[in-house]
Amino acid sequence: MASEEVAQLAESLAKTQVEEGELSFKGRGMKLDNAQAAEELVKEIEQFPGLQALRLEGNTVGVEAAQAIAKALEKKSELQRCYWSDMFTGRLRSEIPPALTSLGSALMLAGARLTELDLSDNAFGPDGVRGIDSLLRSAACFSLRDLRLNNCGMGIGGGKILAAALTECHRLSSAQGTPLRLKVFIAGRNRLENDGATALAHAFKLIGSLEEVHMPQNGINHPGVTALAIALQHNPQLRVLNLNDNTFTKRGAIAMATALKELRSVQVINFGDCLVRSEGALAIAEALREGLPILKELNLSFGEITEEAALEVAQAVEHKDQLEKLDLNGNCIGEDGCKALKEVMDSMKMGDLLGSLSDDEGEPEDDEDEEEGEDEEEEDEEEEEEDENEAEEDEEEGQERKEGSSAVKLQSTVSTPVSSPHPPDISTFLSFPSPDKLLKLGAKRTLLLQQQVDVSDPSKTAEVFLKIASVYKEEPEVQKAVLESIDALLSKAFSCPSFQSFSFISSLLVLLGLLKSEEKVKSVRLVPGHLQALEHAVRQDYFPKEHLPVLHAFVSRPSKVMESCPTFSHNLKTTLERVQLST
């Protein structure tokens, strides 16, 4: 017991040290036009000892203010993590590159060794990428592990500049015996298209250490998808691959399926809205049979997949013991096909893993195959047009593409991010829970939960509780979002006079595998977040104190389930004992 307490104390101290090394100005909405406006912020940076992380998100920084901040950073050699997303809203496009250049130069002069760099939601275009080009090539980024450039409007030109910088960083760092080991790359909604994606693919192939790649909504067609597929085969530790809302067609899907056969560590695949079509789905089904041993999530929604191919995919996941979600919604399976699909999943005792099929588009027309061929011919013609226009685009990298909407055209002058065309909702989060989806629900998440989640069913309420708790992280923003959501859900449930609170507790214990049920209910895999969220809930006034002894009895019994998370199990038991003594 003593050694466990010592371990907990050490863990707590380690977390405290990380938090003490972070200086945050996140979300203050400061408009820093010049050095005078940034004076207080600069002073805090200068006086902060051992600065390891700096958060500037949610403010707007001008050129002179950036230069003043950069001056303060020149002596911060311990800086490792720069969270600088959404900090140029309302600025002219011409202001952003010099601001980024100043900040980057300061990091290089300080001798900083970055592990994380987040410049998402700045919409700075190709010129903005030039502003960080020198930084990315420098020794300051030889140690980079996490690079986030989501929704930056890089375009094809910016993608090529970024790829060249990463390639050079890898070459120079390798020459020093410490090759770049980038693990997380995020660049969604950047209009990279085929050429940008292909350039980055060459860099990915060299780097070889990627664990997460997120490139949704980039207008990538099968040539770019194929290039990425080839490159990713050289990244054997790849765990998460998100290419949502690009256009694979069968050729891209087949190329990606070939690559997936070689990747043994992949856990999450998101090819939703990628038009993989039936032939592509069949190729992916083959990859499922031959590889992907620890797959947890597979999203093939809205891909024009027909019944036969969907059933092949379902049958191919039969022996995926770690599978948690299979999404085939929005395809062309048909009413009878959806029934057959559910029957197949139920027969494998995996029915609860199949996502909703509510948006199925019905069986395709007889001439669907002919239309598919025509679509691919049109796609090839479009690619030829892109080649003809490439020279013109290289000359005008800072300009938005002609077919863009008026909102996108506005970004050529002002870098205000365009809102997502598919905002997440409660049902999307509950179908495939993730911290990012919960955060994107925004400040109204608690209200949405109370409005959209029906707490009249105790077992469903228990399921929702566990789904929210499963995304718990020690990161303050995520932690706050999870606990606030838990409070909103349970306070509504327990305050309802008709709510059967004992049934809720029973369902919770059954789902956690701590109580046997007469019905066939598949338990969830216990994660620390479940226990941390429950520990928080039992301390709240809304939680019925008469249920504490029951919970304590079950979590205290020896079981393999609780032994899988020993530290958090101990914390929960201790908290339950303290709360009972105080009542």
C-alpha positions, 0 to 999 in steps of 0.5 A: 500500500505504501509503495502505491501511495508513493507512486501516486504522489510521484505522479501528482508531483510530475503533473504539477511540474508540467502545469507549473511550466505552462503560461496561458493567455488562452481565450482572453480576446486581447487585441495586441496591435503594437508593443504597448498593447502587449506590454503586460503579456511580455512582462509576464513571459519575461518573469515566468521561470522555466517556461515550457509551454505558452498558450496564445490561442484566442487573441489577435496579434499584430506585427509589432506585438509579435516582435515584442513577444519574440524579444521576450522569448529569446531567453526562454530556452526551455520552451517546448510547446507552442499553442498558437492557434487562432491568434491572427483573427481579423489581421491582414494576410500580409501581417501574418508572415512577418509576425510568424517569422519574428516568433520563429526567429526568437525560438531559434535564437533561444535554442528552444527544442520544440515538441509541439507546435499548433498554428491551427485556425489561422488561415494564413495561406501559402505565405504564412507557411513561408513565415514558419519555413525557417523555423521548421528547418531549424534545430528548434524543430529537430525534436518536434513530435506534434505539428498541427496546422488545421484550417490554415488555408495552405493550398497546394503551394503551402503544402509543397513549402511545408513538405520541403521544410519537413524533408530538410528538417529530417535531413539535417536532424539525421545528419546530427544523429537525431532524426526528426521523429514526428508522431502527430500531423494534423492538416485538415481543411487546407485545400492541399489537393493532389499535388499538396498531398503528394508532396507531403507524402514524400516527406512522410515516407522519409520521416517514418515515425507517424502515429496519427495523420489527420487530413480531412476535407482537402480535395484529395482525389485518387492520385493523392490518396495513392501517394499517401497510401504508399508513404504510410506503409513506411510508418509502421507505428501509425495508429490513427488515419483520418482522411474524411471527406476526400474523394478516394473512388475505387482506385484510391480505396484499393491503394489504401487497402493495400497499404493497410494490410502492412500496418499492424498498429492502426486502431482508428480509420476514418474514410467517411465521405470518401466515396470508396464505393463497393469495389473499394469497400471489398478491398478494405474488407480483404485488408481487414481479414489479412491485417489490422489486428487491433482495429477499434474504429472503422468509418466507411459512411457515405461512400456509395457502398452497396449491400453485398460490399457492406456485408463483406465488411461486416463479416471481415470484422468478426475476429476484431476483438478490440473493435468498438465502432463500425460506421456504414451509415449513409451508403446504398445498402437498402432497407433489406440490406440494412436488416441483413447487416444488423443480423450479421452483426448480431450473429457475431455478438457485435450488434452494439458496435454497428453505428446508426443506419438512419441515413442510408440512401437505399439501393442504387439504380441498375445503371449505377455501375455505368454512372460510376465509370462516367464519374471517374472519367470526369474525375480524370478530366478535372485532374487534367484541368488542374495540371493546366492551371497549376502554373497560374496557381503557382504565380498567385499562391496568395489568391483563393481558387476561383471556385471558392465561396465568397467566405473563402475569398474573404480570407485572401484579405482577412484571416478569419477562419471559415466555420465548418460545414458539418458542425458536430452534434450530440448524436455524432459525439455519442456515435464515435466519442472523442475529446475533440468532438466534445470540445467542438460542441462548445459552451452550449454542450451542457444545454445540448446534453440536457435537451437531447439526451432522454434520461427516462431510460436509466440504462441509456443514461448509464451508456451516455455517462460512460461514453462521455467519461471515456474521453476524459483526459488530464488536459484541463480543457478536456477535463472541464468539458467532461466533468461539466457534461457529466454534471449536466447529465446526472443532475437532470437525471437524478432531479427527475422524480420518475428517474429510477436511480437504482436501475441506473446504478445497476445498469452502470455496474453491468456495463462496467462488467461488475454485475451479471445481468440476466439479459445479454449485455456486452460490457464496455472496456474499462478505462481510467476516465470511467472511474475518474468521472464516477469519483467526481460524480459521487462527490456532488450534491445531486448524487443519491447518498443511499447508493454509495454503499452499493457502489463501494461494495462492488468496486471493492470486490476483487475483480480483473476489471478493477485490477486493470486500472489499480490506481484509479480504482483505489482512488474511487474506493477511497473517495466513496469511503470518505463521502460515506463518512461525511454524510 
